[in-house]
Amino acid sequence: MASAATPAAADSTLPPPLEQLRHLAGELRFLLPGVRVGEARETTKEFDRETFWRRLCEAAMAVSRTATTLTEVFSRLPLPSPQETQKFSEQVHAAIKAIIAVYYSLPKDQVSGGHSSYSARASHCGGFPFCEAQALGITLRKLVRSATLDIVDGMAQLVEVLYITPTQSPENLISYNSVWEACQQVPRIPRDNKAAALSVLTKSVDLVKDAHEEMEQAVEECDPYCGLLSDIEEDNSDNHGDEEDILGWPSNQDSYWSEEDQELIIPCLALVRASKACLKKIRLSVAENGKKDQVAQLDDIVDISDEISPSVDDLALSIYPPVCHLTVRINCAKLVSVLKKALEITKASHVTPQPEDSWIPLLINAVDHCMNRIKELTQHEVEL
């Protein structure tokens, strides 16, 4: 009789299932700051690249499985018992801790230990081949950290959704899919610092390209807000007539470009176009001449190039009315500074075997030409 009563007694001391999920979500959220700022764990063991990627992929698959199980059992009634919930929670927590531990085992700058057989045999993780042993780098480690953060954050969000809406709901499926997709991305992470650098540079090129296209479209239509404000005002006129402007939208005189604004936008667009060209040429140089073992130089190129897209965004936002010409000038100067630094770092690195190569001076001249024109058009603002 005593043994039969033990499970029930133990069950009564456990918190209710949803309370356990709430506690689990908090524990997962608590782990996130450590992953964001954590460094590689000190170890005397030689780093084995093949073992690392295999463990990372296995850990991601384990997280995916626990996410599937948790979603299934908490998306239907009756909910699991407190004891069952405790078991599921422990599995989730263990899976997340395991993938974080694998991430921490990736050093920033150590050369991976190799076996002569690496180049002769093909190992796979999720269908993606492993690379030969090569030096590691910060850019690669950042991509692994980002993938790990996506998984931990996604699982925390899934647990939160499950305790808020435990029965079947669209939010459950959306959150589960986020975790599943984050886990599926792990086998696609670049396997060396050169591939990681190219991945980041490609993303930067795409972001600047999108910003440039949006700016061009607005200029071609001579409508900064693409007609959205006019449509809203027209729909609103039947009810409000000529009353005050719509809350949160610019007044009519601030919703269009003046002739001076349009003249200033022309060299701004040219500067953004030059930014896109700079990134494309840098990416091409890394692809053609980059060496996997030159991790520090690749990291430097990526770090400065990563500042170009945010600088382009700042400039793009500043050309929307009402336009402050001085702000535009300041943002252009910041972008020019970043571009020149990126070109100089690229020129001094191994990816430019012939520093006198004509494309770098040409791009610097193009950037200077744009900035000089912007200075001319905004000089009156400086003199005020």
N, C-alpha and C positions, 0 to 999 in steps of 0.2 A: 504493500500500500504506500509506503514511504517513497519508494522509487517511482511509483506512478504519479505521485504528487509533485515530484521535483520539476518536471518540465513546466507544469502549470505555474509553479511558484516562480520559476525563473522568468517565464513569459510575462508575469504580472509586474516584474521589476523593470522591464524594458519600456521605453517611451513608445507611444503610438507610432504606427508606420510613417505617417506624414510628418510627425515631429522629428523622426529619425532622418528623413530626407532633408528637412530644413537644416538640421545640424550638419549633415554631410555636405550640403551646398556651401555652408559657411567654411567647413574645413578645406574644401577645394579652392574657394576664393582666397583663403589664407595662404595657399601655396603659390599663387600667381606672382606676388612681388619678389619672392625668392628666385623664381625662374627668370624674371626680367633683369635682375641685377647680379645673379649668381655667377660665379666663376667656376672653371674646371676644378674638380677635386684633385688634391695632391695625391700622387701615387708613384710608386717605384716600378710599377709594371710597364712594360713596353706597350705602346699603343698599337693595336692591331686593327687596321681599317676595315678589313672584311668582317671581323667579329663585331665591330661597332655597328655597321649598317645592318647586319643580320639581326642583332639584338634590337635595334631601333624599329625595324619593320615588324619583328615579332611582338614588341611591346605595343605598337600601334594597332596591330590586329587584335591583341588581347583587349585593349580599350574598346575597340569597335564591337567585340563580342559582348562585353559587359554592358555597353550602351544598348545593344539590341535586347538583351535579356531584361534589363531594367525597364525599358520602354514597354516591352510586351506585358510584364506582370503588373505594371502600374497604369496600364491603359484599359483595364477591364475590371469588372467587379466579380467577386469580392476581392478586396485588396489583400496582399500577402499579410500573414500574421506578423507580430512584432519580431519573433525569432527569425522568420524568413527574411524580413526586411533587414535585420541586422546582418544576415549572411550576405545579401545582395550589396549592402552598403560597404561591407568589408572588402568584397571583391572589387567594387568600383574604386575604392580608396587605394587598394593594393596595386591595381592596374595603373592608376595615375602616378602613384609614387614610383612605380617601376620605370615608366617612360621618362620621368624627370631624372631618375638616377642614370639612365642611359645617356641623356643629354649632358649631364654633368661630367660624364666620362670623356667627352670630346674636348681635347686640348686646343688652345688657340694657335700655337705656333710650333708644336712639336712635329718632327718628321716621323711619319708612321713607320713602325717596324715592318720589314718586308720579308717575304720568302721568295726565293727565286722562282718558285712555281706560280706566283701570282699572275705573271704575264702569260703563262702558258695555259691557264685554266680559266674557265668562265664561271663565276658564281652569280647567282641571281637572287633578287628579293622582289617579289611581286612582279616578276617579268622584266625587271630592269637590271642590266649588267652592272657589276662593280667595276670600278676603275683600278688601275694599278696603284700601288702604294706611292703616294706623293705627299709633299709638304702640305700642311693644313694652313688655314688662314682665318682671319676675323670675319670676312664676308661670308664664307661657308658656315661658320659657327652661328652667325646672325640668322641665316636661313633656317638652320636646325632649331635655333631658339624660337623663331617665329612660328614654325610648324608645331613645336611643343606647346607654346602658349595657346595657339588656336585649339589644340586638342583639350588642354586643361580648362580653358575658358568655355569651350563648347560643352564639355561635360558638366561643368558647374551650372551653366544655363539650362541644360536639359533637366538636371535634378531639380532646379528651381521651378521650372515649368511643371514638372510632374507632381510636386507637392502643392502647387497652386491649383492646377487643373488635372487631378489624378486620373479621371476617366478619359476615354478616347476623345481627342480633340485635335484640330489642325495644328495647334501650337506644339503638341507633342511630336508630331511627325516632322514639322519644320526644324525643331531643335535637334531631333535625332538625326535628321539628314545632315545638319551642320557638323555634328560629331563624326558621322560616317565619312563625309567628304574630307574633313580635316585628316582623318586617318588614312584615307586613300591617297592623299598628297605626299605622304612620307616616302614611298618608293620613288617618287618623281623628283625628290630633292637632288640638285647637282652633287656629284661625288668628289669634286675637287674645286679649288678656289678659282681657277680660271672659268670653269663652267658656272660657278656661283656668280662671278663678276659679270659674265655675259647675261645671265638671267636678270640681275638687278639693272644693268644698263638697258636691256631690252624693255623692261618695265618703264624706265625713265623716258625712253624714246616715245613709247606709246602714250604716256601721260602728257608730254609736251605736244605731241601731235594732236591729241584730242583738244587741248587748250587752244592751239593755233586754229584748228578747224572751227571751234566755237566762236572765236574772235572774228575770223573771216566771214562767217555766216552772218553775224550781227552787223558787220560793216557793209556787206553786200546788200543787206536788206534795209540799211540805214535805220535800223530799229533795234536799239540795245536790248529791249525786253521782248523781242520777237513777236510783237503784236499782242502780247498777253495783257498788258495794262489797258490797251485800247478796248479789247474785248470785254474786260471786266467793267470798265467805265460805261460802255455801251449797254451792257446788261443791267447795270445799276441805275441808269439814267431814268428809267420808267418809274422807279420808286423814290429817287432822291433829287431828280432834276439837277439844278446847279448848286446843290448844297456842298458841304465840305468834302475834301478828298477822302478816298477810301483809306481807312486806318491801316498803316503799315506799308502803304505804297507811296512812291515819290509823287510830289505835286506835278502838274502838267509841265511847268517850265523846267523841271528837273528830270524829265523822263526822256529827253532827246538830246542829241549832240549839237552843239553850236558849230559854226564853220571853223572856229579855232580848234575846237575839240577834234573835229574830223581831220584837220591838217596834222595835228599832233599824233593821231592814231596811226598814220601811215608809217612813220619810222618805228613806232612801237611794234607794229606787226612785222616789220622787217627784222627787228631785233629778236622777236620770238622765232621767226623763220631761221635766223642764224643760230639760235639756241638749238633748234632741232637738228640743224646741219652739224653742229659741233658734237652733239651726242651720237649721231649716226657715225661720224668719222672716228670718234673715240671707240665706239663699240666695234667698228670694223678693224681698227688697229689692234684691239685686244684679241679679236677672233683670229686675225692673220698672224700676229707676231707675239701674242701673249704666251708666257711660259708658266707652267703649273707650279714650278718651284720658286718663282719670283713673287711670293705671296704678299710681301710688304708693299711692293710697288703696285700690285693689283688692288690691294686694299686701299691705298692712297687714292688711286684713280677713281675707284667706286665711291669713296667717302665724299670727295669734292663734286663728282658728277651727280651724286644723290641730292645735292643742294640746288641743282638747276631747275628741276620741276617745281618745287615750292616757290622759288623766286619768280618763275614764269607765272604761277598762279597769283602771286601778289600783284604783279604788273597787270595781269588780265583783269583782276577785280578793280583796280584803280582807274581803268579807262571807262567804267560804266558811270553814267550820269547820276548825280552831278559830279563833273570831273574837276578834281583839284590838280592843276597842272604841276604844282610843286611836288605833290605826292607822287605823281607819275614820274617826274624827273628822279626823285629819290629812289623809287623802285627800279627804274631803269639802270641807275648807277649801281645798285646792289647786284642786279643780274649781270651787268657787264663785269663787275669785279669777280663774281663766281666763274663766269665763262673764261675769263683770262687766266684765272688761277688753274682751272681744269685743263686748259690748253697747255699751260706752262708745265704742269705736273706730267701730263702725257708726253710732252716734248722731251722732258728730261728722263723719261723711263725707258725700259727696254722695248716697249711696244712701238717706239719710233726709232728704228735702227739708224735712220738718216735724219738727224734733227733739222737739217736744212730743208727737209721736205716741204714742198710749196704749200700744202693745204693748211698748215697751221698759221703761217703769216697771212695768208689770204683771209682766213676766218677772223683773225685778230683785226685786220684792216676793215673787214665788213662790220664787225662789232663797233669799232671806233667811229666809223662813218655814221652809223645809226645814232650813236650816243652824241656825236657832235651836232647832228641835226636836231635832236631832242633838246640839247642845251640851247640852241639858237631859238627854238620855238617857246622855250620856257624862261628865257633870260629876264623878261619883264617881271615874272613872279619873284625871282631872286632879288631883283632890285627894289621891290616894294618895301 
